[in-house]
Amino acid sequence: MADIVAEGETDGTASLGSDVSRGDASRTPQSTSSDSAESVLELREVTSGYGDLEAIRGVCLTIRPGEVTALFGANGAGKTTTLLAAVNMLPRKSGEVLLDGRPCRSSLHAMSRRGVMFVPCAPSIIKKLSVRDNLKLGRGGVDDAVAYFPELEALLRRPAGLLSGGEQQMLALSRALATRPRALLVDELSLGLAPLIVDRLLATLSAASRARGVAVLIVEQQARRALGVADRWHLLANGSIVESGVAGDHAALEAAYLASMTGSVTTK
């Protein structure tokens, strides 16, 4: 399961959770210069895919401590492939993935020991195990995980397979956050979920990013909601990044998204 990692630090996480669970989903640009901030994870001219198919080509992006970066694009644009390549779950045909500024070809398991977490689209839970036992698998601490989503407290004895889709996503996300990751990559957080649940999940991610300095990269179809928490965004079309922007660039994203759908874009 991709979001289960080695033991992380846990001091103070439980006290953070009550604040995170009330996090504001709104996001404004950081007042300091993020361009000069040290990156946690960086993709440089990454080309990757499946067999002979190049699903992404020359992708460059950086995720920084305390920032949420959103990756947008139509179905088949290469969003999930970008995440899989970033955590070395897909082979690269060219380009580099840098972790703390150094080339990284380690497995996801090895990367997780250095604080990189990946939460896939389908919540990676064991349905026959209870919520409590699923949280124990993450080794971040049950109490620390529940602090992010107190709703899980009453569900600890319930088999995870009997949870709603939103509750399962809370379980997967809280388990990842409880390990106190340095970088967190999340694929399609909102898929099939009610808007209120999506807002709740995004607010928690945003608050954790700010409070703990987590570098977050999210793939999201609900662009307007994701823009409410994102510091930066990139738009993928046909496997390449065609536009990038910062918080507040709603008009730029809408224009680029429309251009990508009509085929009138150029790769950046």
Sequence and secondary structure as in RCSB ss.txt:
>XXXX:A:sequence
MADIVAEGETDGTASLGSDVSRGDASRTPQSTSSDSAESVLELREVTSGYGDLEAIRGVCLTIRPGEVTALFGAN
GAGKTTTLLAAVNMLPRKSGEVLLDGRPCRSSLHAMSRRGVMFVPCAPSIIKKLSVRDNLKLGRGGVDDAVAYFP
ELEALLRRPAGLLSGGEQQMLALSRALATRPRALLVDELSLGLAPLIVDRLLATLSAASRARGVAVLIVEQQARR
ALGVADRWHLLANGSIVESGVAGDHAALEAAYLASMTGSVTTK
>XXXX:A:secstr
 TT  S    TTHHHHHHHHTT        SS GGGS  SEEEEEEEEEETTEEEEEEEEEEE TT EEEEEE T
TSSHHHHHHHHTTSS EEEEEEEETTEE    HHHHHTTTEEEE SS    TTSBHHHHHHHTTS HHHHHHH G
GGGGGTTSBGGGS HHHHHHHHHHHHHHT  SEEEEE TTTT  HHHHHHHHHHHHHHHHHH  EEEEE S HHH
HHTT SEEEEEETTEEEEEEETT HHHHHHHHHHHHHT     
